[in-house]
Amino acid sequence: MNVYDEAHNLAKAIKESNEFKEFDRIRKEVDDDKETSDMLKELTELQVQLQTAQMVGQQPDKDVFARFQSLNTMAMTKPLAMQYMQAQYALATMMNDVFGIVGEAIK
C-alpha cells in the first residue's frame, strides 16, 4: 500500500463529498455577492483576533468583540451568509473527523 496514493484517494473522496460540494457551491455564490463576501471576511478576521487573544491569555478587545457580535447578528439575518456558515461548519466537522481517524493510526 502506497501512503501517497491513499492520500490522493482521500483528497478525491473529500472533493466528491456532499459537504465539500455544498460548501464549494455556496462559496461561489458568496464570491458573487460582494456585500456578503466582505461581511464574512471581516467576521472571520474578527474571530481570529478574538481567538488569538484568548489563546495567549488576553482579554478580547471590547470594540473587536462588539463588532464581531454585531456582524454575527447581521449574518444571521442573511440567508446566503447563514448557508455559508452552515456549509463551512459541516465541512469542518467532516475534516475534523477525518483528522481524528488519521490521528488514531499514529497513536
N, C-alpha and C positions, 0 to 999 in steps of 0.2 A: 504494500500500500504506500503510495507516494503522498505525503502530507500536503505538499503544494497542490497536487491535483485535487485533493479533497477540499482544500481551502477555496480553490476556484469553483468547485461544485457548490460549496456553501454560499459563496458570493452570488452565484447564479440563482440558487434557491431563494436567497433573500430578495434579489431583484424581481423574482417571479411571484413573491408572496403578495397576498392581498393587502397586507399592512403597507408594504413599500409602494405598491401600485396606487393605492388610495392616497398616500402621502404625496407621491410624485404628482398625481393629478391635481390635487388641491394646491400644492406648491406652485404649479404653473398658473393656476387661476389667481393666486395671491400675487405672483410676479406681474400679472397684467393689471392689477389694481393697486396703483401707487399709494393711495391713502392707507389701505390695509397693510401693504407691504412695509411702508415706513413705520406704521404703528407697531407691527410685530417685531421689526428690527429694534426699535427703541425699547420695547418691552423686554426683549432678550438681553439687550445691553444692560438695562437696569437690573435685571435678575442676576446677571453675572456679577455686577458691582455689589449687590446685596449678599450674594453667596460668598464672594471673596472676603468681604468684611467679616462675615460670620466665621469663615474658616480660620482667619487669623485672630479671632477673638475680639474683634472690634464691634462696637455698636454700629448698626447701619445708620447712615446719614438720614436724618428725618425728612429732608427735602426729596432725596432719592426714593425713600420708602413711600412718601406721599404721592410722588409722580408715578411710581410703579403701581400703587393701588388704583390711582385714577385711570391709568391706561388699561389696567386689567379689567376694571369695571366697564370701560368703554368697549374693550374687545369682546366682552360677554354679550354685548348688545348687537354685535355684527356677526351675522350667520357665517360668513366666509372665515372670519378670524376664529370663531368657535370651531368650525370644521377643521381648520388647520391645526389648532392646538390639540384637538381630539385625535387627529390622524398622527400628529407628531408623538403624542403620548403612546398611542398603540404601537407605533414603530419602535419607540424607545423601550417599551415593555418587552417586545419580542427580542430586540437586540440584547437587553439585559439577561433575558432567559438564555439566549444562545451563549453569551459570555459566561454565564453560570455553568452551563453544560461543559463548555471547553475548559473552564477553570477546574471542574471536578476531575478532569483527566490528569491534571498535573499535581494533584494532592498527594 
